[in-house]
Amino acid sequence: MNDISYEKLERLPPSAKLVFKTLEAKGQMTQKEIIHETILLSRTVRYALNKLKEEEILIELFYFLDSRQRLYEIKRSANKLIAA
């Protein structure tokens, strides 16, 4: 899927929507940063990240500062939702 539709976001759980909006506003973040920013439990953030990855809305990147962690960011095509 090339473009991310509003309908994809609509059917996600609230936690995934919060993580999406946080990443949309802040840019690349680690899971720990997302947990701190959203005040969600770690397992809730993991669930939300998995849902966003399943819907191909999220990109998981290697984090060079700490190889045990990953960086997460919203796919560029998802940024089209901001303007809509």
C-alpha positions as CSV (number, residue, x, y, z in Angstrom):
1,M,0.0,0.0,0.0
2,N,1.4,3.3,-1.1
3,D,-0.8,5.8,0.7
4,I,-2.2,5.6,4.2
5,S,-5.9,6.3,4.3
6,Y,-7.8,8.0,7.1
7,E,-9.9,4.8,7.3
8,K,-6.8,2.8,8.4
9,L,-6.2,5.2,11.3
10,E,-9.9,5.2,12.2
11,R,-10.1,1.5,12.9
12,L,-7.0,1.5,15.1
13,P,-7.3,1.4,18.9
14,P,-6.9,4.8,20.8
15,S,-3.4,3.9,22.0
16,A,-2.2,3.5,18.4
17,K,-3.8,6.8,17.5
18,L,-2.0,8.5,20.4
19,V,1.3,7.0,19.4
20,F,0.7,8.0,15.8
21,K,0.0,11.6,16.8
22,T,3.0,11.7,19.1
23,L,5.3,10.5,16.4
24,E,3.7,12.8,13.9
25,A,4.4,15.8,16.2
26,K,7.8,14.8,17.5
27,G,9.4,12.8,14.7
28,Q,11.7,9.8,15.3
29,M,11.5,8.4,18.8
30,T,12.5,5.3,20.7
31,Q,10.0,3.1,22.5
32,K,11.2,4.6,25.9
33,E,10.7,8.1,24.6
34,I,7.2,7.3,23.4
35,I,6.3,5.7,26.8
36,H,7.6,8.9,28.5
37,E,5.8,11.3,26.2
38,T,2.4,9.5,26.1
39,I,2.4,8.2,29.7
40,L,1.2,4.8,28.5
41,L,2.3,1.5,29.9
42,S,5.2,-0.2,28.0
43,R,3.0,-3.1,26.9
44,T,0.4,-0.7,25.6
45,V,3.0,1.1,23.6
46,R,4.4,-2.2,22.2
47,Y,0.8,-3.2,21.2
48,A,0.2,0.2,19.5
49,L,3.5,0.0,17.7
50,N,2.7,-3.5,16.4
51,K,-0.7,-2.3,15.2
52,L,0.9,0.6,13.4
53,K,3.4,-1.7,11.8
54,E,0.7,-4.2,10.7
55,E,-1.1,-1.3,9.0
56,E,2.2,-0.3,7.3
57,I,2.0,3.2,8.9
58,L,5.2,2.9,10.9
59,I,8.8,2.4,10.0
60,E,11.2,0.7,12.5
61,L,14.8,1.9,12.2
62,F,18.1,0.8,13.7
63,Y,19.2,3.0,16.6
64,F,22.9,3.5,16.4
65,L,23.3,5.0,19.9
66,D,21.9,1.8,21.5
67,S,21.6,-1.3,19.4
68,R,19.1,-2.8,21.9
69,Q,16.5,-0.2,21.0
70,R,14.8,0.8,17.7
71,L,13.7,4.2,16.4
72,Y,10.2,4.6,15.1
73,E,8.8,7.1,12.7
74,I,5.7,7.6,10.6
75,K,6.0,6.7,6.9
76,R,6.2,9.8,4.7
77,S,3.0,8.9,2.9
78,A,1.2,9.1,6.3
79,N,2.2,12.8,6.5
80,K,-0.4,13.4,3.8
81,L,-3.1,12.8,6.5
82,I,-1.9,15.9,8.3
83,A,-2.9,18.2,5.4
84,A,-6.2,16.4,4.8
